Every structure is written in structure tokens, then in C-alpha cells.
Amino acid sequence: MNLSYFRSIHVLNFILEFVVFHGNGDLRTINLSSDSNTLNNILEAIKEEVNLDFNHFRKEVLLVKIEERMSMIGLTSLRQYLIHILNNKEEINKFIDNFRIHHPLFFNDDSLFKELEKQISLRFQNNRGERFHVWIYPGCFGEEAYTFAIFLKNMKKKYNDFFEFKIVASNFNPQAQEIAIRGIYEGSTLVNAPADYKSQYFRQIKKGNNSSNIFIINENIKKKVVFLCEGILCGHSKSLKYNLIVCRNFISVLNNDAKHKLLKLFASHSIEGTILVLGAGESLEGLTSNFEPVGTTSQLYEYSKIVKEHKFSNSFVLENKKPRKKRIPELKKSSSRSRSNMHEDRVVIPQKDILLIKSSQYAIIHSNQSPSKMGAFGLGSCIALILRDKKNDVHGMSHILLPDSQTSKNEEHLLTPHKYVDTSIKELRKELIKHGAHKKNIKAIVVGGAHIINVDHEIQNADVVIEELKKYEIPVEKIDIGGKRGRSVIYDAKDGSILVKNGKTNEFRKL
């Protein structure tokens, strides 16, 4: 057995790079407009050889994965890689292996499973005695499918009349499917699995240190999962309606057309109350779908017969599109009756037509876009970091929760870099430069960092932001930090104005 498939890899960082370092230390950027035909030829060569259509994926994702392979074999152009892939069929398998969407750990999101148990109990308590169907898309190397099989097995133990269940896992990589069916994993993939789960559902077949221990999944759990090899978005061979659909860390790598097709595919296999599970940091906002947010985590959606448009996404880079014709309401001056001690610079503003940046998320916009405003509400000890290059009209905001990425578990900072001060500043600066900013023109605005409950990270957040900005030689234009009350902030890229409010008042003041 080739255990190279089991090597640990990081979860895809969806804030993907367009540039790579080469041996001479220079930065090179692939010009997608000039290399588009070559990229298409590479994808056609792959499709012809293994019948996998990668045109559903975002081109920037494909370029990153191709550049990784080019770097490994010492190539410097897409043309060279096309020639290489045509003359070396084994390279296609290596590319697919490198492209995999992989969940390297069992039970890698404890809070998700707690909320999911609650939502399943609420929605399907009257369905007891019926078969509970689950669809995992994609199934990859099996960790995801077996994790949910163990999760439901324990729900069945906890609730006496809980239904029988069956899991279907679709896969587009035949090699990955073979590994999944075997159900053999390195011990490092079980670091998050509760001890009783590990003893009940896994059997050790090779001893060594923690990384070289090898385990096989329990046969009773294996029997709960059916693995299918199906083309990407080619439909689904099962005619089942599912109670639970799991699609973690996959939708973010698809282009918009593919996202809509996938959501329609999921809707066609859903019933009233079907729950859709996305990955941490993923969202359906910006898309039209039959799924509505549900529960206390942003990862869960519920099927609805009514198709709705989710207006904005808060974890993406807005493209430089023409402004919408719809007029954005102007900021309205507060009347003197609103508050007797009102200052001139205070305004009351509507929250619509503002791109809300939630915790651990970010956005990059230009002044000619709609909306041109970004906002972070209820900051508390969090930091709203605004980086901007007014000369080149590139503006970014991130909503930072914690000071140091070294405290992240299971390398969470790779998936959510904007959760931490150090990684957020690095990534936001990089995104600004990628979208046309010059590093010498970038300046910062810092808001938040209140001392609400006197924990260590509250004190550190504001201090660490200032120190990290100094490392990158980014001057701070304006700052409003500390104090005992939380804040909300709105930034308008059109005129560069910053509006801040403290506490629960509806009134904003100009910073």
C-alpha cells in the first residue's frame, strides 16, 4: 500500500495567491489573459486522459495548483507545463493528487457537531423509525464520511428511537476512492477524535510513534458508507432525497456558474428540513439558492422551497465591477431632537447597502463599486483594520478576533487568517497589492480593542496591531481604540470617510 496518500496536508487556504517564488528569488505573475488558451489546453488534456472536467473550478485556484506542480519540477511557464503533461501521463495523476480537497483530521470542528446534533434533533424528531440519508460531497479520502457515520452512530446510542442511517459519499478521484474504501489512516488524523471514539471505532494495525501509528476503521462503520465515483457536477447516480448534505471546503474553489449548478443539484435531492453543512469561513451569500441560514453557526443551512438571493459575501474579494444603477441612500443628518447634546459630526445611517465584515472575514473594494461602504459592527475587543491606498483606489477591511496566530489549533490560521492580528495584516496587505495598491501608499485605520471583560487578548489586540503595522512600515492615519464600550465602524471608499459609534447608541461620529 502506498502510504504517501496519507501524508498530512493543510486545509486549502481560500485566500489564494496569484504569484509564486522561483529559484532566482523573483516574483512572477501568470498573465491569465495571455495564458488562457494554454490553461484550457492543459485542462482538456486532463479531461481527455481521466475524464475529469476542471473547468468548474475558479481559474485562480487552478493556476495556484498548477504553479505548485511547476515549482516542484522546475518549470517556469504554462507552455512548458502543457508539453510536460502531454509527454508524461503520470503528471496528470500527480496534479490530481495535489489538487485534492482533503479533510486530514477526524472530528476537526467540535462546535459544528454540537450545533448539528441540536438541529437534527429539532427537525427530524417526528421522522423516527425512517431511514436518515446523508450525502457527503466530495467524499475524498473518507475521513469526512466516516466522521459523520461515527457522529450519527453516537446519536443513535444517545436517542433510543433515533433512525437508521446510510451515508453516500461522492468522489471525483478514483485513487482517493480506493483509499477511502480501505479505511486505513495515520494516527495523526485522529488527534481530534475523542478517546472513546478512537477505542470503539478504530483498530490499530501498525505501532510506532504518534505519526506512524496506522489505524483501520471499524467494519460496522464502513458498512454505513457507500462510496461512488462520479464526475464533477455531472449529476448524482442515486435518486435519494437526503436529510443531511455535507459539502465542506469545496464550494469556495468553484466558479460562480459551478456554485449555482451545485446548489441546484443539492436542492433536487433535498426535502423540507434538509440541512446543508459548509466549511468554516464558507458562505452562500452572493448566490441564489434554496438554502437559508439556520442555527448559531454560519456553516449550517436549511432547504426551503422558496429560492432566495443572499446579497453579499463577507469573505471574498469584490471584483472591480461597474456600479449598480440602484442609488445608494445618502447619509442622513440626525435631527437636533435625536439627542440634546448632539455634535455636528454625528449622523444616523441605514445598515443596508453596507458590506458587513463579520468576525475573521475581510473584503477588498474599489470606490466605483456598489456597495462602496464596508462595516464591522459590535466590535467589542475585536479590531476593525482598514488598509487603503487612496491614490490607486484600493481599500480593504478585516475584522480581527485574536492577537496571535500561534494560538490557533490544527493550523486554523491557514483557513481563517483574518481571525488573528499577525496573519490578517500580512494577508490584507498582500491582497491590496495584488489588486493594484503600491506598498508605499498603504496606510492604516484602526478601530476597536475595547476592554469589555478584561481578558488577555483584549489588552493585546490593540497593542499587537500597532506593532505589526510598524513591521510592515504601514503608517496609522487614524485610530480609535481601547475604552470600556464596544464600537461599530463604517468606511466609505468613495470619500474615504470613517464613521464610528460607541455602545448601543444609533449615532455615528466622524473619525
C-alpha positions as CSV (number, residue, x, y, z in Angstrom):
1,M,0.0,0.0,0.0
2,N,1.3,3.5,-0.9
3,L,1.1,5.5,2.3
4,S,2.1,8.7,0.6
5,Y,-1.6,9.3,0.2
6,F,-1.9,9.7,3.9
7,R,0.7,12.4,4.4
8,S,-0.8,15.4,6.3
9,I,-1.7,18.4,4.3
10,H,-3.1,21.7,5.3
11,V,-6.7,22.7,4.6
12,L,-6.9,24.8,1.4
13,N,-6.3,28.5,2.1
14,F,-9.0,30.1,0.1
15,I,-7.3,33.5,0.2
16,L,-5.3,32.1,-2.7
17,E,-2.1,33.6,-4.2
18,F,-1.6,34.6,-7.8
19,V,2.2,34.7,-7.5
20,V,5.0,32.2,-6.6
21,F,8.7,32.4,-5.8
22,H,11.1,30.8,-8.3
23,G,14.6,29.7,-7.9
24,N,16.1,33.1,-8.6
25,G,14.0,34.7,-5.9
26,D,12.0,36.9,-8.3
27,L,8.2,37.1,-8.1
28,R,6.4,36.1,-11.2
29,T,2.8,36.5,-12.0
30,I,1.0,34.4,-14.6
31,N,-0.9,36.6,-17.1
32,L,-4.2,34.8,-17.3
33,S,-5.3,36.8,-20.4
34,S,-2.3,35.8,-22.4
35,D,-2.0,32.2,-21.0
36,S,-5.8,31.4,-21.2
37,N,-5.5,29.2,-24.2
38,T,-2.6,27.2,-22.7
39,L,-4.5,26.8,-19.5
40,N,-7.6,25.5,-21.4
41,N,-5.3,23.0,-23.3
42,I,-3.9,21.7,-20.0
43,L,-7.5,21.2,-18.7
44,E,-8.5,19.5,-21.9
45,A,-5.5,17.1,-21.8
46,I,-6.5,16.1,-18.2
47,K,-10.1,15.6,-19.2
48,E,-9.2,13.5,-22.2
49,E,-6.9,11.3,-20.1
50,V,-9.0,10.8,-17.0
51,N,-12.4,12.3,-17.9
52,L,-12.3,14.9,-15.1
53,D,-13.5,18.4,-16.1
54,F,-11.7,21.0,-14.1
55,N,-13.4,23.9,-15.9
56,H,-15.8,24.1,-13.0
57,F,-13.1,25.5,-10.7
58,R,-12.0,29.1,-10.3
59,K,-9.1,29.8,-12.7
60,E,-7.1,31.4,-9.9
61,V,-7.4,28.1,-7.9
62,L,-6.2,26.1,-10.9
63,L,-3.3,28.4,-11.5
64,V,-2.1,28.1,-7.9
65,K,-2.3,24.3,-8.1
66,I,-0.5,24.2,-11.5
67,E,2.2,26.6,-10.2
68,E,2.8,24.3,-7.2
69,R,3.5,21.4,-9.6
70,M,5.6,23.6,-11.9
71,S,7.7,24.7,-8.9
72,M,8.2,21.1,-7.9
73,I,9.5,20.1,-11.3
74,G,11.4,23.3,-12.2
75,L,9.2,24.7,-14.9
76,T,8.6,28.4,-15.5
77,S,5.7,28.7,-18.0
78,L,2.3,27.2,-18.6
79,R,3.5,26.3,-22.1
80,Q,6.3,24.2,-20.6
81,Y,3.9,22.5,-18.3
82,L,1.5,21.7,-21.1
83,I,4.3,20.0,-23.0
84,H,5.3,18.1,-19.9
85,I,1.8,16.9,-19.1
86,L,1.3,15.7,-22.7
87,N,4.5,13.7,-22.6
88,N,4.2,12.4,-19.1
89,K,0.7,11.0,-18.3
90,E,1.8,10.2,-14.8
91,E,1.9,14.0,-14.2
92,I,-1.9,14.1,-14.5
93,N,-2.2,11.8,-11.5
94,K,0.3,13.9,-9.6
95,F,-1.7,17.1,-10.4
96,I,-5.0,15.5,-9.3
97,D,-3.4,14.3,-6.1
98,N,-2.0,17.8,-5.4
99,F,-5.4,19.3,-6.2
100,R,-7.4,17.2,-3.8
101,I,-10.0,18.8,-1.4
102,H,-9.0,16.9,1.8
103,H,-10.1,16.8,5.4
104,P,-6.9,15.5,7.0
105,L,-8.5,15.1,10.5
106,F,-11.4,13.3,12.0
107,F,-13.8,15.5,14.1
108,N,-12.0,18.7,13.2
109,D,-14.8,21.1,14.2
110,D,-16.3,20.2,17.7
111,S,-18.6,23.3,17.8
112,L,-20.1,22.3,14.4
113,F,-21.1,18.8,15.6
114,K,-22.7,20.1,18.8
115,E,-24.9,22.5,16.9
116,L,-25.6,19.9,14.2
117,E,-26.9,17.4,16.8
118,K,-29.2,20.1,18.1
119,Q,-30.6,21.0,14.7
120,I,-31.1,17.3,13.6
121,S,-33.0,16.6,16.8
122,L,-35.2,19.6,16.3
123,R,-36.0,18.9,12.7
124,F,-36.3,15.1,12.5
125,Q,-37.7,14.0,15.8
126,N,-41.0,13.1,14.1
127,N,-39.2,11.1,11.5
128,R,-38.0,8.4,13.9
129,G,-38.2,4.9,12.5
130,E,-37.5,6.2,9.0
131,R,-34.1,5.9,7.2
132,F,-31.9,9.0,7.6
133,H,-29.9,9.6,4.4
134,V,-26.7,11.6,4.3
135,W,-24.8,12.8,1.2
136,I,-21.1,13.7,1.5
137,Y,-19.8,15.8,-1.4
138,P,-17.0,15.2,-2.1
139,G,-16.0,12.1,-0.2
140,C,-12.3,12.3,-0.9
141,F,-10.2,10.0,1.4
142,G,-13.1,9.0,3.6
143,E,-12.3,11.0,6.8
144,E,-15.4,13.1,6.3
145,A,-17.8,10.3,5.6
146,Y,-16.6,8.1,8.5
147,T,-16.6,11.1,10.9
148,F,-20.3,11.6,10.1
149,A,-21.0,7.9,10.4
150,I,-19.5,7.9,13.9
151,F,-21.3,11.1,14.8
152,L,-24.7,9.6,13.8
153,K,-23.9,6.2,15.4
154,N,-23.5,8.0,18.7
155,M,-26.7,10.0,18.2
156,K,-28.4,6.7,17.7
157,K,-27.0,5.5,21.1
158,K,-28.0,8.7,22.8
159,Y,-31.5,8.8,21.5
160,N,-33.2,5.4,21.8
161,D,-35.5,5.8,18.9
162,F,-33.1,7.5,16.5
163,F,-33.4,6.4,12.9
164,E,-31.3,4.1,11.0
165,F,-28.9,6.0,8.7
166,K,-27.0,5.5,5.5
167,I,-24.2,7.7,4.0
168,V,-23.4,8.2,0.3
169,A,-20.1,9.8,-0.5
170,S,-19.4,11.1,-4.0
171,N,-15.9,11.3,-5.3
172,F,-14.3,12.5,-8.5
173,N,-10.9,11.0,-7.8
174,P,-10.7,7.2,-8.3
175,Q,-7.5,6.9,-6.4
176,A,-8.9,8.7,-3.4
177,Q,-12.0,6.5,-3.5
178,E,-9.8,3.4,-3.3
179,I,-8.1,4.8,-0.2
180,A,-11.5,5.7,1.4
181,I,-12.9,2.2,0.8
182,R,-9.9,0.7,2.6
183,G,-10.4,3.0,5.6
184,I,-6.8,3.0,6.8
185,Y,-5.4,6.1,8.3
186,E,-2.3,7.5,10.1
187,G,-2.6,8.2,13.8
188,S,-2.1,11.9,13.2
189,T,-5.5,12.2,11.6
190,L,-7.1,11.1,14.9
191,V,-5.7,13.8,17.1
192,N,-9.2,15.4,17.5
193,A,-11.1,12.2,17.9
194,P,-12.5,11.7,21.4
195,A,-10.6,8.8,23.2
196,D,-13.8,6.6,23.4
197,Y,-14.5,7.1,19.7
198,K,-10.9,6.1,18.9
199,S,-11.1,2.9,21.0
200,Q,-14.6,2.0,19.7
201,Y,-14.3,2.7,16.0
202,F,-10.7,2.2,15.1
203,R,-8.3,-0.7,15.4
204,Q,-4.5,-0.2,15.4
205,I,-2.7,-2.3,12.8
206,K,0.7,-0.8,13.0
207,K,2.5,0.5,16.0
208,G,5.1,3.4,16.1
209,N,5.2,6.9,17.3
210,N,2.1,9.1,17.0
211,S,2.6,10.0,13.4
212,S,3.5,6.4,12.2
213,N,0.7,4.6,14.0
214,I,-1.7,3.1,11.5
215,F,-5.4,2.5,12.2
216,I,-8.2,0.9,10.3
217,I,-11.9,2.0,10.6
218,N,-14.4,-0.4,12.3
219,E,-16.2,-2.6,9.8
220,N,-19.6,-1.7,11.2
221,I,-18.8,2.0,10.4
222,K,-17.6,1.0,6.9
223,K,-20.9,-0.6,6.2
224,K,-22.7,2.6,6.8
225,V,-20.9,4.4,3.9
226,V,-21.3,3.8,0.2
227,F,-18.6,5.5,-1.9
228,L,-19.4,6.5,-5.5
229,C,-17.1,7.7,-8.2
230,E,-18.9,10.5,-10.1
231,G,-17.8,13.3,-12.4
232,I,-17.8,16.8,-11.0
233,L,-21.4,18.3,-11.3
234,C,-22.4,15.5,-13.7
235,G,-25.4,14.7,-11.6
236,H,-25.9,12.1,-9.0
237,S,-26.4,8.4,-9.7
238,K,-28.7,7.9,-6.6
239,S,-32.3,9.1,-6.8
240,L,-32.4,9.5,-3.0
241,K,-33.7,12.5,-1.1
242,Y,-31.3,13.4,1.7
243,N,-31.8,14.7,5.2
244,L,-28.3,15.9,5.5
245,I,-25.9,17.1,2.8
246,V,-22.3,17.8,3.8
247,C,-20.1,19.9,1.4
248,R,-17.2,21.3,3.5
249,N,-14.3,23.3,1.9
250,F,-15.3,22.6,-1.7
251,I,-17.8,25.3,-2.8
252,S,-15.2,28.0,-2.3
253,V,-12.9,26.6,-5.0
254,L,-15.7,26.6,-7.7
255,N,-16.5,29.4,-10.1
256,N,-19.9,31.1,-9.8
257,D,-21.6,29.1,-12.5
258,A,-20.5,25.8,-10.9
259,K,-21.6,27.0,-7.5
260,H,-25.1,27.6,-8.8
261,K,-25.2,24.3,-10.5
262,L,-24.1,22.5,-7.4
263,L,-26.7,24.2,-5.2
264,K,-29.4,23.3,-7.7
265,L,-28.1,19.7,-7.6
266,F,-28.3,19.7,-3.8
267,A,-31.8,21.2,-3.9
268,S,-33.0,18.4,-6.3
269,H,-32.0,15.9,-3.7
270,S,-33.5,17.7,-0.7
271,I,-36.7,17.6,1.3
272,E,-38.3,20.1,3.7
273,G,-35.8,20.4,6.6
274,T,-32.7,19.1,4.8
275,I,-29.6,20.5,6.4
276,L,-26.6,21.6,4.3
277,V,-23.2,21.8,6.0
278,L,-20.5,24.1,4.6
279,G,-16.9,24.6,5.7
280,A,-15.7,27.1,8.3
281,G,-15.5,30.5,6.5
282,E,-17.7,29.5,3.6
283,S,-20.9,31.2,2.8
284,L,-23.8,31.1,0.3
285,E,-24.1,34.9,0.4
286,G,-23.8,36.4,-3.1
287,L,-25.6,33.3,-4.5
288,T,-29.2,32.4,-5.3
289,S,-30.3,29.2,-3.7
290,N,-33.0,27.2,-1.9
291,F,-31.0,27.1,1.3
292,E,-31.3,29.6,4.2
293,P,-29.0,30.1,7.2
294,V,-30.0,28.2,10.4
295,G,-28.6,27.7,13.9
296,T,-25.9,29.5,15.8
297,T,-23.1,28.7,13.3
298,S,-22.7,30.2,9.9
299,Q,-21.9,26.7,8.4
300,L,-25.5,25.4,8.5
301,Y,-28.3,26.0,6.0
302,E,-31.8,24.6,5.7
303,Y,-33.6,23.7,2.5
304,S,-36.6,25.9,1.6
305,K,-38.9,25.6,-1.4
306,I,-38.5,29.4,-1.9
307,V,-35.5,30.4,-3.8
308,K,-33.7,33.4,-2.2
309,E,-30.8,35.6,-3.1
310,H,-28.1,36.0,-0.5
311,K,-27.0,39.5,-1.2
312,F,-23.4,39.9,-0.1
313,S,-20.5,37.7,0.8
314,N,-18.2,38.8,3.6
315,S,-15.2,36.5,3.0
316,F,-14.2,37.4,-0.5
317,V,-12.6,39.9,-2.7
318,L,-15.0,42.0,-4.7
319,E,-14.2,42.3,-8.4
320,N,-13.9,45.7,-10.0
321,K,-17.4,45.8,-11.5
322,K,-19.4,48.7,-12.8
323,P,-21.6,50.3,-10.1
324,R,-25.2,49.2,-10.0
325,K,-27.8,51.6,-11.3
326,K,-29.6,51.4,-7.9
327,R,-28.8,54.6,-6.0
328,I,-27.2,54.2,-2.6
329,P,-29.0,56.3,0.1
330,E,-27.0,59.3,1.3
331,L,-26.1,59.5,4.9
332,K,-28.8,61.4,6.7
333,K,-28.0,64.1,9.3
334,S,-29.6,63.5,12.6
335,S,-32.2,65.9,13.8
336,S,-31.5,68.0,16.8
337,R,-34.3,66.2,18.5
338,S,-32.5,63.0,18.5
339,R,-30.2,64.0,21.4
340,S,-29.8,67.3,23.0
341,N,-26.0,67.1,23.2
342,M,-25.7,66.1,19.5
343,H,-22.4,67.2,17.8
344,E,-22.5,68.3,14.2
345,D,-20.4,65.4,13.0
346,R,-22.9,62.8,14.3
347,V,-25.2,61.0,11.8
348,V,-27.8,58.2,11.8
349,I,-27.3,55.9,8.9
350,P,-29.1,52.8,7.5
351,Q,-27.3,49.5,7.6
352,K,-28.4,48.4,4.2
353,D,-26.0,49.0,1.3
354,I,-23.1,48.3,3.5
355,L,-20.8,45.3,3.1
356,L,-20.8,43.8,6.6
357,I,-17.4,42.3,7.5
358,K,-18.1,39.6,10.2
359,S,-15.5,38.2,12.6
360,S,-12.5,36.6,10.9
361,Q,-13.5,37.9,7.5
362,Y,-12.4,40.6,5.1
363,A,-13.1,42.4,1.8
364,I,-11.3,44.4,-0.8
365,I,-13.3,47.0,-2.8
366,H,-12.8,50.0,-5.2
367,S,-14.7,53.3,-4.9
368,N,-16.7,52.7,-8.1
369,Q,-18.4,49.6,-6.7
370,S,-21.8,49.2,-5.2
371,P,-21.7,49.0,-2.2
372,S,-18.8,51.4,-1.7
373,K,-19.1,51.1,2.1
374,M,-17.7,48.4,4.4
375,G,-18.7,48.0,8.0
376,A,-17.9,46.0,11.1
377,F,-20.5,46.0,13.9
378,G,-20.3,45.1,17.6
379,L,-16.5,45.0,17.7
380,G,-16.0,44.7,21.4
381,S,-12.4,43.6,21.9
382,C,-12.1,42.8,18.2
383,I,-10.3,45.1,15.8
384,A,-11.5,46.6,12.6
385,L,-8.4,47.1,10.5
386,I,-8.7,49.3,7.4
387,L,-5.8,49.4,4.9
388,R,-6.1,51.7,1.9
389,D,-4.2,53.1,-1.0
390,K,-6.3,56.2,-1.9
391,K,-4.0,57.0,-4.9
392,N,-4.7,53.7,-6.6
393,D,-8.2,53.4,-5.2
394,V,-7.8,50.1,-3.4
395,H,-9.5,49.7,0.0
396,G,-9.6,46.7,2.4
397,M,-11.1,45.9,5.8
398,S,-10.7,42.9,8.1
399,H,-12.5,42.0,11.3
400,I,-9.8,40.6,13.7
401,L,-10.7,38.5,16.8
402,L,-7.3,37.4,18.4
403,P,-3.8,38.8,18.5
404,D,-1.5,35.8,17.6
405,S,-1.9,33.0,15.1
406,Q,0.4,30.8,17.1
407,T,-2.5,30.1,19.4
408,S,-4.5,28.6,16.5
409,K,-5.3,24.9,16.7
410,N,-4.9,22.4,13.8
411,E,-3.4,25.3,11.8
412,E,-6.7,27.1,11.7
413,H,-5.0,30.3,10.7
414,L,-4.4,28.9,7.3
415,L,-8.1,28.7,6.6
416,T,-9.1,31.9,8.6
417,P,-6.0,34.2,8.6
418,H,-8.1,37.2,9.3
419,K,-9.0,35.8,12.8
420,Y,-5.6,36.8,14.0
421,V,-3.7,40.2,14.0
422,D,-0.4,39.0,12.6
423,T,-1.8,36.9,9.7
424,S,-4.6,39.4,8.9
425,I,-2.2,42.3,8.4
426,K,0.0,40.2,6.2
427,E,-2.8,38.8,4.1
428,L,-4.8,42.1,3.8
429,R,-1.6,44.0,2.7
430,K,-0.9,41.3,0.2
431,E,-4.4,41.4,-1.2
432,L,-4.3,45.2,-1.6
433,I,-1.0,44.9,-3.5
434,K,-2.5,42.1,-5.7
435,H,-5.4,44.4,-6.6
436,G,-3.3,47.4,-7.6
437,A,-2.1,49.1,-4.5
438,H,1.5,50.2,-4.1
439,K,3.1,49.2,-0.8
440,K,4.5,52.7,-0.1
441,N,1.0,54.2,-0.4
442,I,-0.8,51.9,2.0
443,K,-2.0,53.5,5.2
444,A,-4.0,52.1,8.1
445,I,-7.0,53.0,10.2
446,V,-7.5,51.0,13.5
447,V,-10.8,50.8,15.4
448,G,-11.9,48.6,18.4
449,G,-10.0,46.8,21.0
450,A,-12.3,47.7,23.9
451,H,-11.7,46.2,27.4
452,I,-15.1,44.5,27.9
453,I,-14.4,41.6,30.1
454,N,-10.7,42.1,30.9
455,V,-9.1,39.1,29.3
456,D,-5.6,39.0,28.0
457,H,-6.4,39.2,24.3
458,E,-8.4,42.4,24.8
459,I,-5.3,44.1,26.0
460,Q,-3.1,42.6,23.4
461,N,-5.2,43.2,20.3
462,A,-4.7,46.9,20.0
463,D,-1.0,46.8,21.0
464,V,-0.2,43.9,18.7
465,V,-1.9,45.7,15.7
466,I,0.3,48.8,16.1
467,E,3.5,46.7,16.5
468,E,2.6,44.6,13.4
469,L,1.9,47.6,11.3
470,K,5.3,49.0,12.2
471,K,6.9,45.8,11.0
472,Y,5.4,46.4,7.5
473,E,6.1,50.2,7.7
474,I,2.4,51.0,7.4
475,P,1.7,54.4,9.0
476,V,-1.5,54.7,11.0
477,E,-3.7,57.6,9.7
478,K,-6.4,57.4,12.3
479,I,-7.0,55.3,15.4
480,D,-9.9,54.8,17.9
481,I,-9.1,52.0,20.4
482,G,-9.5,51.0,24.0
483,G,-12.1,52.2,26.4
484,K,-14.9,50.2,28.1
485,R,-17.5,50.3,25.3
486,G,-17.7,48.3,22.1
487,R,-17.7,50.0,18.7
488,S,-19.2,49.8,15.2
489,V,-17.4,51.3,12.2
490,I,-18.4,52.1,8.6
491,Y,-15.8,53.0,6.0
492,D,-16.8,54.6,2.6
493,A,-14.3,54.0,-0.2
494,K,-15.8,56.8,-2.2
495,D,-14.8,59.7,0.0
496,G,-12.5,57.9,2.5
497,S,-14.7,58.8,5.4
498,I,-14.8,56.8,8.7
499,L,-17.8,56.7,10.9
500,V,-17.7,55.2,14.4
501,K,-20.3,54.7,17.1
502,N,-19.8,53.6,20.7
503,G,-22.0,51.4,22.8
504,K,-25.7,50.9,21.9
505,T,-26.4,54.4,20.5
506,N,-27.6,54.7,16.9
507,E,-25.5,57.7,16.3
508,F,-22.2,57.6,14.4
509,R,-19.5,60.2,14.6
510,K,-16.8,61.0,12.1
511,L,-13.4,59.8,13.0
